[in-house]
Each structure stands twice: as C-alpha cells, then as structure tokens.
Amino acid sequence: MFSGCISAKDETSGGRSVNPPNRNPLERMRNTASPGHGFKYFDGVGWKYLPPGVTAEDLYALAQESFVAGDNTKALFAARWLHIHQPGADLAPEARRIVAQVYEKRGFHENAFQEYQALLDAHPNYDAAKRSEVSQRMFEIAGEYLGGKWFRWKLPYQERMYLPLFSSMNRTANLYHQVVTNAPYGELAASAQYGVGQAHEQALTGFWGFFADERAYKKATEAYQLLADRYQKRTGDAPRPNQKEVDRVVAEASFRVASIYEVQANEGVYDQSMAKRAINAFSDFLTLNTGNPELKPRREEAVTRINGLHLERVRGALAIAEFYERRGKWIAAFKYFGETSARAENVEGLAAKGTTIYEEAQRINKQANTSLFRVSKKSVNEALDKAAEIENADPTKLMNLSDRELDSLERSSRRIELNLRLQEAELRKAVDGDDAVYQKVDALKGRADTLLKAAEAELDRREAEANKE
C-alpha cells in the first residue's frame, strides 16, 4: 500500500532502475527546471548529459526513437524536456503527444487524457488533422472508463508507481464533457455528449446506484436532453459530415430519457406523475422518428413500453383504491376503483389482443368493476347503520344541544352524507334494485345533508360568540 503498484517496466532497461531516484523534490525541480546543456536528472532515467547546442529536433528524435524502441523512460525524459524548455518549438506539441502516449502504455490513461488536453490548450493552432486524432483518442480513453476501467492515482514525483482506485462514472462523465467543451459542434460532440448521459446513467446502477437520488437521475436526463436540444436536425440545417451518426445518438438519447423516467415510475406505485412523463417522452420519440426505418425496432419497443407504463398506472390506481378500502374510506376507494377501470379499458384499446399486457388489463378491469360494487354496498350499509345516530335530531333545535352532542351529530351527519355521495344509478345498484330500500337511502341522504348544514351553522355561531367574549 505504501509503495503502490508499478506499471509495466521498459523492456530496454530490463526492469532495473538506472539510478536511485532523487527523493528531494526541490533538488529534482532544480535539476529539471534549468535549461541548457550539462548533466540533467530525471526520475526513472537517471543522469543524462545534454551537449551544448542541443536542438528541439534532436530531443524529438531521441524521444521518438526511444518510444518506438520501447524505452519509455528515455522517451518521456526527452519529450518532457522539449515541451517544457522549448514550448514555442514546432515540435513541442508532438513531444507532448509522446508524453501522453507513454502514459497510455503505462496504464495511466487519465494522465494521458490530461496531457492530450494540455496539448490542445497550449497549441490552439495545432494541425487540424492531428488535433482531430488527439480528440478521437481522448474520446476513446473516456470510452474505456465507461466500459468499467478503474482509475489510477499516479504517486507524485515519479512516473511508474500508482495506487488503483475504482471505477467512477462521475469522473468518466467529466472526461466526455471535456471532449464536448473542446469542440461543441465537432464530429465527436454529439457522441461525447451521449457518453456524458451514459456515464451518469451507469452511476445509477451497481452498488453506488443504491444511494442514487432524484438529483442523480436528473443529471442523466439533463445530459440526454441537452444532446437532443443541441444536435437535433432542424429544417434548413445543412447536414453534418457524420449526420447519420448524429441522428442515431439524438434518437437514442430521447429514448434513454423516456427509459429513465420509466425506471423512476416503477420505483413508486403511488407516484403516477413520473409514469405520465415517461409515456409523454416515449410518445415524443415516436413522433420525432416516425420516418426512420432503421429505428423500427426501437419504435416497436417504445410502443410496448408505453402500453406497459399505462398498465403500471392502472396498477397504481388499483393500489390506491385498495389502500382506501382497507381504511374504510369507501367513497375514495370507489373513485379510484372507477379510475382503475377506465385506465384498464384504455390499455385494452391500445394493446394487441392476446398479449400479456392486454390480458392483464382485462383481468384488472374485471377486478375493479367487482370492487366498485363491493365498496358501494359497504358505503351504503354503513350509512344505514349510522341512521339511528341522527334519527331523533331536529335541525331547528340544535341550540339546545351541548357542545359534545353537537360535535357528535355533526360527525355522524358528515359521515352519512359522505358515504352516500354516489350517483342514483350506483345507489340503486348498491341496494340490489330494491326501490323501497332506495327510497329509504335517498331520504337518509337528504336528512343527513340538512342536519350537516344546520350543525355547521350552529358550530360557527358558537365560535363567533366565544370570540366576542
């Protein structure tokens, strides 16, 4: 742990240290920071003599030859010396590129990425074709970390020892974001922005995904939405050189947004808003990609998932209805069983007959309709059971009641009135079509409503009098 791991040794050195490294950072800085000729020391290489008049071309040739020969330490020494002490030389960016390549060979891909970035920052006029090659390599390095490659921490003041860290999707997202920042409308921009979304989405899975919250989902959806908003081809736009690939990642990004909403919808049965957002997002995907034959499988999948989300909304309404029924809230349960039935009928109309989704919707619809009749009967029966509690009450003589008696009358009247908040057809159905019982229920409903209003008025009067005192 204290010494760290060591990256692959150079073949030319046989794995042996040339000279013991200088452990004094100030001494090392003094040796490596002074330009000119003379003996110079570099960790992992040892002392090197730079003759008078050494040119950038000489240093670059040494760096290139050493790199090709597999002597990475010497290549790193010469390339570093060139770009640090002769930054204005034409070969300085090439030397920096060799430094990055050496880091790659040693497994320090994040350090290589940083060196490539430093090259682009320090040399804005770098050859366009070579700049494109560097950007491509940075994009590929980000892809390796997206694939699960672990980050490494290179120990300070040396070039070979490291401590393995972990796979980090947040750091991976930052790498992709840097590629986008370098050229927001370059050929790699759309794909790199998609990589940002992919990294944030992968951070929602595995061990760390257990701790993900709404903000983590938001990062992923915002990355994909930015991609769709920025790179969606609009009427009048000139096609990009890689337009086909851009169209593909834009379409996939909109699909991923809908998928993330779907995951959130499935996490909470009582939160129906996210399922609706997922349905809308999948519908937008279908609308924007109707004429793309290459996305036919994706479109078919979107339709299936929309139907599945509608079914989840059915299940959500059913769960709410059953929740209220267990707690004796008959009218609330009746409302949600009715909504369950309506949503199930909608799914039956959308899904193909014989499919699992269609059959499940049909089953739930039947269950909801049975439950509607059950809770309506329970609601009416409870009201009839409470009829005795208000039977002898006179709405014109409530002033004579004590506060306790008045409160009890108000609660009973409210409960009966609430339990009978059903349409006439539902009330008749609840009493099995018995007209005599229905007339009794209808009269009870009117009486409860009258008493409730009178009790509320008397309570208000008493409260007003109490406030005057």
N, C-alpha and C positions, 0 to 999 in steps of 0.2 A: 504493500500500500504506500509506503514512504518513498520507494524508488520509482513506482509506476511501471507501466508496461513499456516495452521497447519496440518500435516499428521495425519492419524488415531491414536487415543490415545490408550494406552495399557489398556487392559481390567482389569488387576490386580490392576492398580493404580486408577481405577475409573475416569480417566481423570483429576485427581488432581495433581498439582505439589508437589513433595515430599519436596523440599526445594527451596527457590528462587535461581535462578541461579546466579553464581558469575559473575558480569558484568566486572570484571577486567581481561583482557586476560593474563597479566603477572602473577597474582595470580593464575589463573586457570592452567597455564603452570607449575608453581612451585608445585602445589598440584599433578598434574597428571604425572609429569615427574620424581618424586623421587620414586625409587623402595623401596622395603622393606615393613615392617608392619606399622600399625598405621592408623589413620583416613585419608581417601582419599575422595576427592570430584570429582564428575563427573556430568556435566550438565544433567538435566533431571532425575537424580537418587538421587542426594543428597550426604550426607556424608556416607561413608562406612568404616567399620573397617576391616582391613586385619590383621589377627592374625599372630604372628611370625611363621615362618616355612611354610607359605602357599605355596603349590606346583602348578606346571603347571596343574597337574591332577585335583587339587581342583578347580582352576579357570575355567578349561574347563568344568568340571562337572556342576559348577554353571551356566556358560554361556549356556550350552546345556539344562539344566533343565529349566532355565528361558525362553529360546526361545520356548521350547515346551509348556510351561505354558502360553505363550503369554505376558510375562513380557519382552518386547523388550529392554527397557531402561537398565534393570539389565543385560540382556544378552550382550548388546553392551558394557557395562562397563567392565564386566569380560573378554570378548573376546579381547577387546582392550588392557586391562592391560596385558594380557598374551602375545600377539604377539609383543607388544612394549617393554616390560621389560624382556621377555624371548624369544627372536626371534629364538634362537637355539634349543628350545624345540621341541620334536617330534610333539607335539600337536599345535604348533604355526600356521602352515598352516590351520589346522581345525578351529582354533579360528578366523583366518582371513576370512574363508569361512562363519562363522556365522555372522560376521560383514556385509559381502555382502548380506547375506540373510535377515538380519534386514533391510537394506536399501531397498531391494526389497519389503518387506512387507509394508514399509512406502511410497512406490511410488517413491523413489529416484533411479530409475533404472540406470541412467548414473553413479551415485556414486557407485552403486553396481558393475557395469561393471569395474569401475576403481579399486575397491577393489579386484575383481577377477583377474584383470591384475597384480596388485601388488603382489597377492599371487603367480602367475606363475613366475613373475620376481624374487621374493625373494627366491623361493624354486624350483630351476630347477630340483631337484631330487624328486619332489613330485610324489607320487604313480601314475603310468601311467593311470590306470583306472579312478582314481579320477580327474586327470588332464584332461582327456577326458570329464568327466562330467562337469567340470568347463568351458571348451571351448564350450561345447554344450550350456550351459546356457548363455554364452556371445553371442553366435550366435543367440539364441532366443531373447535376450534383443534387439539386433540390429534389429531383425525382427519386434519387437513391434514398434520401432520408424519408421521403413519402412512403417508400417501399419498406420502411422499418429499420434502416441502417441506424446504428447507435452513434450518437455524437461522442467526440473525444475531447478531453481537455489536455492540450499540449502543455507540459510543465514549462515554466518560464526559464529563460536563459539557456536553452538547449533546443535541439531540433529533432530529437528522436523519441524521447520518453513521453508517455502520456498516461492518463487515467481514463478508463472507459466510463462514460456517464450513463446515458439512457437514450431511448428514442423519444423525441419531443416534437409533437405536431405543431405546437405554437412557434418553435424556432424554425421549423420547416416552412410554416406559413410566411414567416418573415423573409426567408430566402426567396420564395416565389414573389413576394411583394416587391423585393428589391429588383428582381428582373422586370417586373411591370414598371416600376419607377424609372428605370434606366431608359425605357422606350415605350411609353404608354400606348402608342399606336403602331409599334413594330410588329414583325411577323410572329414573335413569341408572346406578345402581350396577352392575347385572349386565352391562350393555353396556360400561361403562367397565372393569370387571374383565376382560372378554373382550378389550378393547383392550390391556390390560397383557400378556396372553398373546400376542396378535398381534404386539405390538412386540418382545417377546423372541424370538418365533419368526422374525420377519423379520430379526432380528440374526444369525440363523444362516445367512442366505443372502448372496449377493454377495461382495465382496472380504473383508470382515471375517469372514464365515462360515467362511472358510478356517482362521481361527485359533480357531474355537469349540471348546470342550472340553466335558466332561461337565457342568460347572457351568452352562454356557450353556443346555444342554438342560434342565437341572434347573429353571432359572428359569422357562422357558416352561411346563413341565408343572406346576410348583407353582402358577403363576398360574391355569391352567385348572382344576386340581383344587380350588383354593380356591373358584373360581366354582361348580363343581358341588356342593361340600360345603355352601356357604353358601346358595345360591339354589335348590337342588333342592326342588321342592314335595313336602311330606310329607303323609301322611294327617292330616286335621284342620286343615291350614293354610288360612286364608282366602285366596282368590285376590287377587292384586295387581291394581291398575288396568291394568297392562301385562303381565299374566300370560302371554299368548301369546308376546310377545317374549322374556320371561324364559325360558320353556320352550325357545324356539328356541336362545338362546345357551347355555343349560345343556347341551342335547343336542349342539350344535356343539363346545362345549368338551371334552366327553368323547370326541368323535370326534377332535379335534385331539390329545389326549393319546395316543390309540392311534396316530395318524399319526406323532407324534414318536418313539415307541418303534419304529415300523416303520422310520423313517429310520436310527435307531441300529442296528437289527438288520441292515440292509443294508450297514452300513459295515464289519462284521467277520464273515467267514464262519465263523470258529471260535467266536464267542461266540453261543451258542444261547439264553442266558437272556433277552436283550432281545426276541428273536422271540417267546418264550413270553409275556413281559409284554405285548407288542403284541396277541397273539392274545386274551389274557385281557381286555385293555382294549376291544377291538372286541366281544368277546362280552358284556361288561357294557353297552356301548352298545346292543346288540341287545336285551338283556333289559329295560333301562330304557325303551326306546322302541318296544316291540312294538306298542302300540295307537295309535300316532300316524300317521295316513295321510299327513300332509304330509312325513314323513321316510322314506317308502317308497324313494325313490331313494338316500338315504343308507344305509338298511338293506341294500339290494341291493349297494351299493358295499362296505359293511363285510363282507358275506359273501364277495365276490370277493377282498377283500384278506386276509381270514382264510385262504382257500384258498391265496392267493399266499404268505402267510407260512409256512404248513405246507410248501409247496413249497420255500421257502428253507431251512427246517430239514432237508428231505430233501437239498438240495444241500450244506448244511453237513456233515451226516453223511457224505455221499459224499466230500467234500473231505478230511475227517479220515481216512477209510478209505484213500483213495489216498495220503495222506501217509505212513501207516504201512506201506503196501505198498512204497512206494519205498525205505523204510529197512529192509526185510526183517523187519518186526515182523508176522509172519503172523497170529498169534492176535489181536492188537489190530485188525489190518485186517479179519480175519474178523468180529470183534464189530461193527465199525462198518458193514461191508457188510450185515450182518444187520439192524442198526438202520435203515439206509437203506431196505432192502426193506420193513420193517414200516411206516415212516413213509410211504413211497410208496403202499403199499396203503391206508393211511388217507386220503391225499389222493384216491386213485381213488374211494373211497367217498363223499367229500364233494363233489367237483366233478362237474358235469354231463358226461356222456359227449359226446365230440366237441369239448369246449372245449380251448383251448391248454393250460390247467393240467392237465387230465385226461390228455391225450396225453403231456405232458412227464413226468408222474409215472409213467405206464405205461412210457415209454422208460427212465427211470432205474431202475425196478423190475427190468426185464429185465437191464439192465447190472449191477445189484447182484447178482442171482442168478448171472449168469455169473462175476462176480468172486469170489463165495463159493466156487464150485467151484475156480477157479484158485488162490486163496490157500491153500485147504485142501490141495490137491495139493502146492503148494510147501512147505507146512509139514511134511507127512508125508515128502516126499522129502528134505528137509533133515535130518529126524530119522534117516532110514535111512542117509543119508550119514555121519552122525556116530556111527552104531552102533559102528563099529570103534574109536572112541576110548575106549569103556567095555567093550569085549568081554572083555578079559582081567582086568578088575578084580574083586577078591574083597572083598566088603563086610566080611569078618571079619579081613582082613589090612591094613587101611588104616594101621595104626600103623607099618607098615614103609616107607611112602611118605615121600618128602621133602616139605617144605612146598610146593615148586613143583609136584611131581607131584600132591599132594593138591588144590591150588587148581585145577589144570587139570582133574582128574577132577570136581571139584565144579561147575565152569563147564559142562563138556560134559553132565553129567547134568542140570543145571538147564535147559540149552537144549533137550535132547531131551524132557524132561518137559513143558516149556512148549509146545513145538511139537505135542505130542500131546494137548493139553487140548481135545479135541473129543469130542462125543457119538459113541456107537458108530455111529449111522446116518451121521454125517458122515465118520467114519473109513472105513467101508465104501465110501462113495461116492467118497472120495478115492483109494482103491486100485482103483477101477473094479469093485467087487464081487468081486474075486479073493479067495477065502476063505483060500488059503494065504498070500498077502501080508498079509491082515488079521491072521492068527494071529501072523505074524512081528512085525507092528507092535504088536499087543496085548502080546506078550511083552516087546518092547523098552520099552514104556511102563511095565510093571511093574518091569523091571530098573532102568530109569533112576530111578524113584521110590525104590526100595530103596537104590540107591547114593547118591542125593542125601541121603537122611536120614542114612545112615551117615557120609558125608563131612562133613555139617554137625555131627554129633555129635563127630567126631574133631577138627574145627577148634575147636569150643567147648572140648574137653578141653585142647588145646594152649594155647589162650588162657588158660584158668584156671591152668595150670601156670606159664605165663610171668608171670602176675600175682603168683603166690606168691613167685617169685624176686625 
